[in-house]
Amino acid sequence: MAPVNGIRGEQSKKFHSKVVIIGSGPAGHTAAVYLARANLEPVLFEGMLANGFAPGGQLTTTTDVENFPGFPEGIRGPEMMDKFRQQSERFGTRILTETVSKVDLSQRPFKYWREGAEDEEPETADTIIIATGASAKRLFLPGEDIYWQSGISACAVCDGAVPIFRNKPLAVIGGGDSAAEEATYLTKYASHVYVLVRREELRASKIMAQRLLKNPKITVLWNTVATEAKGDGDLLNALVIKDTKTGETKDLQVNGLFYAIGHEPATQLVRDQIEVDEDGYIKTVPGTSQTSIKGVFAAGDVQDKKWRQAITSAGSGCIAALEVERLLAEEEADAEPHEATGVENWN
């Protein structure tokens, strides 16, 4: 997949930037730090509850982050994202707590509109980094809001080693490869892992299913769904589960519930203009952040359906920033001298 060349259009008479970053998680802020230090004065839209999250993305809903280098004692997710934001601002990133609701990627400079201003003149950018992330699919069981991040999670790798889960019975909901992988991973810490599968068979690949079923620390509960999350008001301690065939319900004593039913990439903004895969994730040229449109780059979970870690997102944000810097430098070197247009720039 090679990026296509866009048609050249006019800069906005309203505002124009060399680079706009859409998204404020580790990918977006890492890109901002690199671009700001390169004197490209990036503009970052952190969104106003974009994709259902506060500025900072999914990590703002995470309690303790223990696997990000540089924090030996761990750090709370919201605090870590505050530090990312402070570092972006320190080097000159212009951060706007607004949501980009519409883009036009048909020509460069690219056009975009803020939420509530879709009928006004667009703003423009020479390059765009899409770092809007992805959100875990949830069931929103009764009691889930109370125990989210207090016993309920959607990332075993992120949270499985947290003290509240160690040597405790845990549950995983899902029947695919992700569920099998997460359940197996959790056996490192749990006293036992229950996998709730709503059908009589797994959707996981044969090798993953065999690995799951052979593990003595894992019990698969077939034809089973969770209907309620229960606890003491502070931490989860049980699930109400239901047999989908008999309708029988009972309590399952577990101290943790992990969702493994998929993620939804936040690509609604661009998926009808840019190449995405069957699940809606933005396709990038392997080893790069380049998308199917020249000048548009994707970083973080919006293009990563496999790892989805803060550290991998940050790394891809770095890649995107370096590629933007290189593209702009090459185009500047190739451009012929031209007169100033009188357009007001952010740069």
KOLNU-512480 format. One record per residue (C-alpha): residue number from 1; residue in one letter; x negated, y, z. Coordinates in nm, 3 decimals. Example, Ala and Ser with C-alpha at 12.3 -4.5 7.8 and 13.67 -1.06 7.14 Angstrom:
2
+-----+------+---------+---------+---------+
|  nr | rest |      px |      py |      pz |
+-----+------+---------+---------+---------+
|   1 |    a |  -1.230 |  -0.450 |   0.780 |
|   2 |    s |  -1.367 |  -0.106 |   0.714 |
+-----+------+---------+---------+---------+
% end
This chain:
347
+-----+------+---------+---------+---------+
|  nr | rest |      px |      py |      pz |
+-----+------+---------+---------+---------+
|   1 |    m |   0.000 |   0.000 |   0.000 |
|   2 |    a |  -0.166 |   0.320 |  -0.115 |
|   3 |    p |  -0.032 |   0.659 |  -0.010 |
|   4 |    v |   0.144 |   0.838 |  -0.292 |
|   5 |    n |   0.058 |   1.192 |  -0.386 |
|   6 |    g |   0.323 |   1.448 |  -0.299 |
|   7 |    i |   0.435 |   1.734 |  -0.523 |
|   8 |    r |   0.300 |   2.070 |  -0.412 |
|   9 |    g |   0.561 |   2.310 |  -0.278 |
|  10 |    e |   0.561 |   2.649 |  -0.105 |
|  11 |    q |   0.476 |   2.728 |   0.254 |
|  12 |    s |   0.752 |   2.837 |   0.487 |
|  13 |    k |   0.803 |   3.210 |   0.524 |
|  14 |    k |   0.905 |   3.130 |   0.882 |
|  15 |    f |   0.616 |   2.925 |   1.027 |
|  16 |    h |   0.349 |   2.707 |   0.870 |
|  17 |    s |   0.098 |   2.474 |   1.036 |
|  18 |    k |  -0.188 |   2.260 |   0.918 |
|  19 |    v |  -0.066 |   1.970 |   1.130 |
|  20 |    v |   0.249 |   1.892 |   1.325 |
|  21 |    i |   0.270 |   1.601 |   1.569 |
|  22 |    i |   0.613 |   1.458 |   1.641 |
|  23 |    g |   0.605 |   1.267 |   1.969 |
|  24 |    s |   0.447 |   1.313 |   2.310 |
|  25 |    g |   0.328 |   0.973 |   2.429 |
|  26 |    p |  -0.036 |   0.858 |   2.446 |
|  27 |    a |  -0.061 |   0.850 |   2.066 |
|  28 |    g |   0.071 |   1.201 |   2.013 |
|  29 |    h |  -0.136 |   1.362 |   2.288 |
|  30 |    t |  -0.455 |   1.181 |   2.193 |
|  31 |    a |  -0.412 |   1.303 |   1.837 |
|  32 |    a |  -0.350 |   1.654 |   1.972 |
|  33 |    v |  -0.668 |   1.654 |   2.181 |
|  34 |    y |  -0.883 |   1.549 |   1.885 |
|  35 |    l |  -0.719 |   1.793 |   1.644 |
|  36 |    a |  -0.733 |   2.083 |   1.888 |
|  37 |    r |  -1.102 |   2.023 |   1.953 |
|  38 |    a |  -1.148 |   2.031 |   1.575 |
|  39 |    n |  -0.996 |   2.382 |   1.577 |
|  40 |    l |  -0.693 |   2.275 |   1.374 |
|  41 |    e |  -0.453 |   2.417 |   1.637 |
|  42 |    p |  -0.197 |   2.135 |   1.622 |
|  43 |    v |   0.169 |   2.189 |   1.704 |
|  44 |    l |   0.322 |   1.908 |   1.908 |
|  45 |    f |   0.697 |   1.859 |   1.942 |
|  46 |    e |   0.752 |   1.663 |   2.261 |
|  47 |    g |   1.128 |   1.642 |   2.217 |
|  48 |    m |   1.417 |   1.715 |   2.447 |
|  49 |    l |   1.521 |   1.365 |   2.558 |
|  50 |    a |   1.428 |   1.242 |   2.212 |
|  51 |    n |   1.495 |   0.868 |   2.176 |
|  52 |    g |   1.645 |   0.878 |   2.526 |
|  53 |    f |   1.315 |   0.960 |   2.701 |
|  54 |    a |   1.184 |   1.268 |   2.873 |
|  55 |    p |   0.877 |   1.436 |   2.721 |
|  56 |    g |   0.592 |   1.189 |   2.762 |
|  57 |    g |   0.781 |   0.890 |   2.628 |
|  58 |    q |   0.826 |   0.546 |   2.780 |
|  59 |    l |   0.550 |   0.592 |   3.036 |
|  60 |    t |   0.762 |   0.851 |   3.214 |
|  61 |    t |   0.987 |   0.563 |   3.323 |
|  62 |    t |   0.695 |   0.349 |   3.445 |
|  63 |    t |   0.593 |   0.337 |   3.809 |
|  64 |    d |   0.232 |   0.218 |   3.841 |
|  65 |    v |  -0.004 |   0.199 |   3.545 |
|  66 |    e |  -0.298 |  -0.021 |   3.642 |
|  67 |    n |  -0.446 |  -0.121 |   3.306 |
|  68 |    f |  -0.546 |   0.216 |   3.159 |
|  69 |    p |  -0.923 |   0.278 |   3.190 |
|  70 |    g |  -1.035 |   0.560 |   3.415 |
|  71 |    f |  -0.783 |   0.508 |   3.695 |
|  72 |    p |  -0.931 |   0.240 |   3.925 |
|  73 |    e |  -0.658 |   0.289 |   4.183 |
|  74 |    g |  -0.383 |   0.297 |   3.921 |
|  75 |    i |  -0.164 |   0.595 |   3.842 |
|  76 |    r |   0.206 |   0.660 |   3.813 |
|  77 |    g |   0.332 |   0.682 |   3.457 |
|  78 |    p |   0.476 |   1.035 |   3.481 |
|  79 |    e |   0.157 |   1.161 |   3.645 |
|  80 |    m |  -0.057 |   1.010 |   3.372 |
|  81 |    m |   0.151 |   1.174 |   3.100 |
|  82 |    d |   0.124 |   1.508 |   3.284 |
|  83 |    k |  -0.254 |   1.471 |   3.262 |
|  84 |    f |  -0.234 |   1.390 |   2.890 |
|  85 |    r |  -0.025 |   1.704 |   2.841 |
|  86 |    q |  -0.263 |   1.922 |   3.041 |
|  87 |    q |  -0.558 |   1.801 |   2.837 |
|  88 |    s |  -0.376 |   1.874 |   2.510 |
|  89 |    e |  -0.294 |   2.226 |   2.627 |
|  90 |    r |  -0.646 |   2.287 |   2.755 |
|  91 |    f |  -0.786 |   2.263 |   2.403 |
|  92 |    g |  -0.519 |   2.479 |   2.244 |
|  93 |    t |  -0.237 |   2.249 |   2.138 |
|  94 |    r |   0.091 |   2.436 |   2.104 |
|  95 |    i |   0.348 |   2.214 |   2.279 |
|  96 |    l |   0.717 |   2.271 |   2.212 |
|  97 |    t |   0.985 |   2.102 |   2.421 |
|  98 |    e |   1.214 |   2.074 |   2.122 |
|  99 |    t |   1.322 |   1.791 |   1.894 |
| 100 |    v |   1.253 |   1.771 |   1.523 |
| 101 |    s |   1.585 |   1.652 |   1.383 |
| 102 |    k |   1.524 |   1.662 |   1.009 |
| 103 |    v |   1.228 |   1.635 |   0.772 |
| 104 |    d |   1.175 |   1.653 |   0.398 |
| 105 |    l |   0.872 |   1.451 |   0.292 |
| 106 |    s |   0.931 |   1.482 |  -0.083 |
| 107 |    q |   0.656 |   1.738 |  -0.132 |
| 108 |    r |   0.373 |   1.913 |   0.046 |
| 109 |    p |   0.374 |   2.118 |   0.252 |
| 110 |    f |   0.634 |   1.907 |   0.429 |
| 111 |    k |   0.950 |   2.072 |   0.555 |
| 112 |    y |   1.103 |   2.014 |   0.896 |
| 113 |    w |   1.386 |   2.154 |   1.103 |
| 114 |    r |   1.434 |   2.176 |   1.477 |
| 115 |    e |   1.746 |   2.042 |   1.644 |
| 116 |    g |   2.019 |   2.306 |   1.624 |
| 117 |    a |   1.851 |   2.490 |   1.337 |
| 118 |    e |   1.921 |   2.246 |   1.054 |
| 119 |    d |   2.100 |   2.513 |   0.849 |
| 120 |    e |   1.820 |   2.765 |   0.883 |
| 121 |    e |   1.506 |   2.804 |   0.675 |
| 122 |    p |   1.268 |   2.514 |   0.737 |
| 123 |    e |   0.922 |   2.531 |   0.884 |
| 124 |    t |   0.635 |   2.363 |   0.701 |
| 125 |    a |   0.319 |   2.164 |   0.768 |
| 126 |    d |   0.037 |   2.041 |   0.550 |
| 127 |    t |   0.026 |   1.712 |   0.741 |
| 128 |    i |   0.251 |   1.532 |   0.989 |
| 129 |    i |   0.169 |   1.268 |   1.247 |
| 130 |    i |   0.470 |   1.059 |   1.348 |
| 131 |    a |   0.423 |   0.932 |   1.702 |
| 132 |    t |   0.784 |   0.889 |   1.810 |
| 133 |    g |   0.733 |   0.547 |   1.970 |
| 134 |    a |   0.971 |   0.258 |   2.020 |
| 135 |    s |   1.206 |   0.167 |   2.302 |
| 136 |    a |   1.274 |  -0.174 |   2.450 |
| 137 |    k |   1.617 |  -0.316 |   2.394 |
| 138 |    r |   1.807 |  -0.357 |   2.718 |
| 139 |    l |   2.134 |  -0.516 |   2.825 |
| 140 |    f |   2.230 |  -0.243 |   3.074 |
| 141 |    l |   2.365 |  -0.491 |   3.325 |
| 142 |    p |   2.556 |  -0.368 |   3.627 |
| 143 |    g |   2.287 |  -0.271 |   3.877 |
| 144 |    e |   2.018 |  -0.231 |   3.611 |
| 145 |    d |   1.986 |   0.144 |   3.652 |
| 146 |    i |   1.924 |   0.095 |   4.025 |
| 147 |    y |   1.645 |  -0.159 |   3.979 |
| 148 |    w |   1.485 |  -0.040 |   3.655 |
| 149 |    q |   1.111 |  -0.028 |   3.733 |
| 150 |    s |   1.198 |  -0.161 |   4.079 |
| 151 |    g |   1.214 |  -0.520 |   3.969 |
| 152 |    i |   1.332 |  -0.484 |   3.608 |
| 153 |    s |   1.087 |  -0.421 |   3.325 |
| 154 |    a |   1.050 |  -0.470 |   2.952 |
| 155 |    c |   0.675 |  -0.529 |   2.946 |
| 156 |    a |   0.517 |  -0.827 |   3.119 |
| 157 |    v |   0.164 |  -0.727 |   3.019 |
| 158 |    c |   0.219 |  -0.377 |   3.160 |
| 159 |    d |   0.389 |  -0.471 |   3.485 |
| 160 |    g |   0.341 |  -0.843 |   3.551 |
| 161 |    a |   0.047 |  -0.797 |   3.786 |
| 162 |    v |   0.223 |  -0.536 |   4.001 |
| 163 |    p |   0.232 |  -0.649 |   4.368 |
| 164 |    i |   0.613 |  -0.675 |   4.385 |
| 165 |    f |   0.598 |  -0.959 |   4.131 |
| 166 |    r |   0.301 |  -1.156 |   4.264 |
| 167 |    n |   0.383 |  -1.506 |   4.392 |
| 168 |    k |   0.753 |  -1.439 |   4.341 |
| 169 |    p |   1.014 |  -1.610 |   4.120 |
| 170 |    l |   1.072 |  -1.411 |   3.801 |
| 171 |    a |   1.313 |  -1.425 |   3.508 |
| 172 |    v |   1.269 |  -1.351 |   3.140 |
| 173 |    i |   1.560 |  -1.291 |   2.904 |
| 174 |    g |   1.507 |  -1.390 |   2.541 |
| 175 |    g |   1.453 |  -1.688 |   2.318 |
| 176 |    g |   1.198 |  -1.576 |   2.063 |
| 177 |    d |   0.820 |  -1.568 |   2.045 |
| 178 |    s |   0.803 |  -1.256 |   2.262 |
| 179 |    a |   1.001 |  -1.424 |   2.538 |
| 180 |    a |   0.787 |  -1.736 |   2.521 |
| 181 |    e |   0.468 |  -1.531 |   2.526 |
| 182 |    e |   0.579 |  -1.308 |   2.813 |
| 183 |    a |   0.705 |  -1.600 |   3.023 |
| 184 |    t |   0.377 |  -1.783 |   2.976 |
| 185 |    y |   0.182 |  -1.470 |   3.066 |
| 186 |    l |   0.385 |  -1.420 |   3.383 |
| 187 |    t |   0.294 |  -1.767 |   3.514 |
| 188 |    k |  -0.046 |  -1.616 |   3.604 |
| 189 |    y |   0.124 |  -1.417 |   3.878 |
| 190 |    a |   0.468 |  -1.565 |   3.950 |
| 191 |    s |   0.552 |  -1.857 |   4.175 |
| 192 |    h |   0.792 |  -1.969 |   3.901 |
| 193 |    v |   0.943 |  -1.825 |   3.583 |
| 194 |    y |   1.299 |  -1.880 |   3.460 |
| 195 |    v |   1.377 |  -1.813 |   3.095 |
| 196 |    l |   1.739 |  -1.732 |   3.021 |
| 197 |    v |   1.843 |  -1.843 |   2.672 |
| 198 |    r |   2.201 |  -1.777 |   2.563 |
| 199 |    r |   2.200 |  -2.068 |   2.316 |
| 200 |    e |   2.094 |  -2.434 |   2.318 |
| 201 |    e |   1.774 |  -2.371 |   2.129 |
| 202 |    l |   1.485 |  -2.131 |   2.110 |
| 203 |    r |   1.424 |  -1.896 |   1.821 |
| 204 |    a |   1.052 |  -1.908 |   1.897 |
| 205 |    s |   0.805 |  -2.073 |   1.660 |
| 206 |    k |   0.744 |  -2.442 |   1.718 |
| 207 |    i |   0.403 |  -2.396 |   1.878 |
| 208 |    m |   0.524 |  -2.123 |   2.113 |
| 209 |    a |   0.833 |  -2.324 |   2.208 |
| 210 |    q |   0.623 |  -2.630 |   2.287 |
| 211 |    r |   0.386 |  -2.427 |   2.501 |
| 212 |    l |   0.681 |  -2.280 |   2.691 |
| 213 |    l |   0.861 |  -2.610 |   2.750 |
| 214 |    k |   0.547 |  -2.792 |   2.864 |
| 215 |    n |   0.452 |  -2.536 |   3.127 |
| 216 |    p |   0.533 |  -2.675 |   3.475 |
| 217 |    k |   0.583 |  -2.325 |   3.614 |
| 218 |    i |   0.859 |  -2.243 |   3.362 |
| 219 |    t |   1.222 |  -2.355 |   3.364 |
| 220 |    v |   1.442 |  -2.277 |   3.065 |
| 221 |    l |   1.806 |  -2.218 |   3.151 |
| 222 |    w |   2.000 |  -2.299 |   2.835 |
| 223 |    n |   2.337 |  -2.142 |   2.751 |
| 224 |    t |   2.276 |  -1.884 |   3.020 |
| 225 |    v |   2.323 |  -1.509 |   3.034 |
| 226 |    a |   2.271 |  -1.255 |   3.312 |
| 227 |    t |   2.576 |  -1.055 |   3.414 |
| 228 |    e |   2.453 |  -0.848 |   3.707 |
| 229 |    a |   2.135 |  -0.734 |   3.880 |
| 230 |    k |   2.143 |  -0.742 |   4.261 |
| 231 |    g |   1.910 |  -0.630 |   4.536 |
| 232 |    d |   1.870 |  -0.453 |   4.867 |
| 233 |    g |   1.900 |  -0.105 |   4.719 |
| 234 |    d |   1.525 |  -0.070 |   4.676 |
| 235 |    l |   1.409 |  -0.385 |   4.498 |
| 236 |    l |   1.572 |  -0.654 |   4.287 |
| 237 |    n |   1.619 |  -0.990 |   4.459 |
| 238 |    a |   1.875 |  -1.179 |   4.248 |
| 239 |    l |   2.058 |  -1.206 |   3.918 |
| 240 |    v |   2.411 |  -1.320 |   3.869 |
| 241 |    i |   2.393 |  -1.568 |   3.581 |
| 242 |    k |   2.671 |  -1.727 |   3.379 |
| 243 |    d |   2.691 |  -2.056 |   3.190 |
| 244 |    t |   2.822 |  -1.959 |   2.846 |
| 245 |    k |   2.987 |  -2.299 |   2.799 |
| 246 |    t |   3.159 |  -2.355 |   3.133 |
| 247 |    g |   3.193 |  -1.994 |   3.245 |
| 248 |    e |   3.045 |  -2.087 |   3.584 |
| 249 |    t |   2.856 |  -1.808 |   3.762 |
| 250 |    k |   2.597 |  -1.824 |   4.037 |
| 251 |    d |   2.312 |  -1.625 |   4.188 |
| 252 |    l |   1.957 |  -1.685 |   4.072 |
| 253 |    q |   1.708 |  -1.571 |   4.335 |
| 254 |    v |   1.437 |  -1.380 |   4.149 |
| 255 |    n |   1.234 |  -1.072 |   4.233 |
| 256 |    g |   1.173 |  -0.965 |   3.877 |
| 257 |    l |   1.353 |  -0.951 |   3.543 |
| 258 |    f |   1.169 |  -0.895 |   3.216 |
| 259 |    y |   1.350 |  -0.819 |   2.893 |
| 260 |    a |   1.204 |  -0.977 |   2.582 |
| 261 |    i |   1.483 |  -0.914 |   2.334 |
| 262 |    g |   1.300 |  -0.682 |   2.101 |
| 263 |    h |   1.220 |  -0.315 |   2.053 |
| 264 |    e |   1.377 |  -0.039 |   1.846 |
| 265 |    p |   1.125 |   0.190 |   1.672 |
| 266 |    a |   1.224 |   0.556 |   1.669 |
| 267 |    t |   1.209 |   0.593 |   1.293 |
| 268 |    q |   1.561 |   0.720 |   1.221 |
| 269 |    l |   1.406 |   1.055 |   1.131 |
| 270 |    v |   1.202 |   0.919 |   0.840 |
| 271 |    r |   1.302 |   0.562 |   0.757 |
| 272 |    d |   1.494 |   0.662 |   0.443 |
| 273 |    q |   1.192 |   0.852 |   0.306 |
| 274 |    i |   0.894 |   0.640 |   0.405 |
| 275 |    e |   0.807 |   0.272 |   0.376 |
| 276 |    v |   0.911 |   0.069 |   0.680 |
| 277 |    d |   0.923 |  -0.305 |   0.748 |
| 278 |    e |   1.231 |  -0.520 |   0.804 |
| 279 |    d |   1.251 |  -0.411 |   1.167 |
| 280 |    g |   1.216 |  -0.042 |   1.094 |
| 281 |    y |   0.851 |   0.002 |   1.195 |
| 282 |    i |   0.650 |   0.238 |   0.975 |
| 283 |    k |   0.409 |   0.052 |   0.748 |
| 284 |    t |   0.051 |   0.177 |   0.749 |
| 285 |    v |  -0.250 |   0.085 |   0.540 |
| 286 |    p |  -0.430 |  -0.183 |   0.748 |
| 287 |    g |  -0.700 |  -0.035 |   0.965 |
| 288 |    t |  -0.567 |   0.318 |   0.920 |
| 289 |    s |  -0.274 |   0.539 |   1.018 |
| 290 |    q |  -0.192 |   0.624 |   0.655 |
| 291 |    t |   0.169 |   0.574 |   0.552 |
| 292 |    s |   0.320 |   0.541 |   0.205 |
| 293 |    i |   0.317 |   0.921 |   0.171 |
| 294 |    k |  -0.007 |   1.113 |   0.146 |
| 295 |    g |  -0.038 |   1.354 |   0.435 |
| 296 |    v |   0.199 |   1.163 |   0.664 |
| 297 |    f |   0.037 |   0.949 |   0.932 |
| 298 |    a |   0.188 |   0.719 |   1.194 |
| 299 |    a |   0.043 |   0.637 |   1.535 |
| 300 |    g |   0.146 |   0.443 |   1.842 |
| 301 |    d |   0.439 |   0.207 |   1.890 |
| 302 |    v |   0.628 |   0.349 |   1.593 |
| 303 |    q |   0.393 |   0.145 |   1.373 |
| 304 |    d |   0.276 |  -0.121 |   1.621 |
| 305 |    k |   0.523 |  -0.404 |   1.678 |
| 306 |    k |   0.270 |  -0.640 |   1.833 |
| 307 |    w |   0.068 |  -0.482 |   2.114 |
| 308 |    r |   0.267 |  -0.178 |   2.230 |
| 309 |    q |   0.019 |  -0.072 |   2.501 |
| 310 |    a |  -0.070 |   0.280 |   2.614 |
| 311 |    i |  -0.436 |   0.222 |   2.534 |
| 312 |    t |  -0.371 |   0.091 |   2.182 |
| 313 |    s |  -0.136 |   0.382 |   2.120 |
| 314 |    a |  -0.403 |   0.626 |   2.229 |
| 315 |    g |  -0.653 |   0.460 |   1.997 |
| 316 |    s |  -0.421 |   0.486 |   1.700 |
| 317 |    g |  -0.360 |   0.852 |   1.784 |
| 318 |    c |  -0.734 |   0.909 |   1.762 |
| 319 |    i |  -0.743 |   0.738 |   1.422 |
| 320 |    a |  -0.457 |   0.953 |   1.294 |
| 321 |    a |  -0.625 |   1.273 |   1.409 |
| 322 |    l |  -0.957 |   1.185 |   1.246 |
| 323 |    e |  -0.780 |   1.097 |   0.921 |
| 324 |    v |  -0.587 |   1.424 |   0.923 |
| 325 |    e |  -0.910 |   1.616 |   0.984 |
| 326 |    r |  -1.084 |   1.435 |   0.698 |
| 327 |    l |  -0.795 |   1.485 |   0.455 |
| 328 |    l |  -0.767 |   1.858 |   0.526 |
| 329 |    a |  -1.143 |   1.904 |   0.499 |
| 330 |    e |  -1.152 |   1.725 |   0.163 |
| 331 |    e |  -0.861 |   1.927 |   0.029 |
| 332 |    e |  -1.011 |   2.253 |   0.151 |
| 333 |    a |  -1.337 |   2.171 |  -0.021 |
| 334 |    d |  -1.156 |   2.092 |  -0.345 |
| 335 |    a |  -0.925 |   2.394 |  -0.338 |
| 336 |    e |  -0.995 |   2.694 |  -0.554 |
| 337 |    p |  -1.006 |   3.038 |  -0.387 |
| 338 |    h |  -0.665 |   3.198 |  -0.365 |
| 339 |    e |  -0.522 |   3.520 |  -0.233 |
| 340 |    a |  -0.352 |   3.539 |   0.103 |
| 341 |    t |   0.023 |   3.496 |   0.077 |
| 342 |    g |   0.118 |   3.698 |   0.382 |
| 343 |    v |   0.282 |   3.396 |   0.542 |
| 344 |    e |   0.271 |   3.392 |   0.921 |
| 345 |    n |   0.075 |   3.090 |   1.038 |
| 346 |    w |   0.044 |   2.913 |   1.371 |
| 347 |    n |  -0.314 |   2.829 |   1.290 |
+-----+------+---------+---------+---------+
% end
